[in-house]
Amino acid sequence: MCLICGWIYDEAAGDPEHGIPPGTTWNAVPMNWTCPECGARKEDFEMVQI
């Protein structure tokens, strides 16, 4: 979950609009990826249970 805006990355859905195909695990998301909602960096995310 993005600590800035609350957007949640779903591994099953990925982020295909930004080059992350469905099924991509969080660990496999590149460090230079940014939140599609607010532009926060990957390091501004925190793992949460949903």
Secondary structure by P-SEA (a helix, b strand, c coil): cccccbbbbbcccccccccccccccccccccccccccccccccccccccc
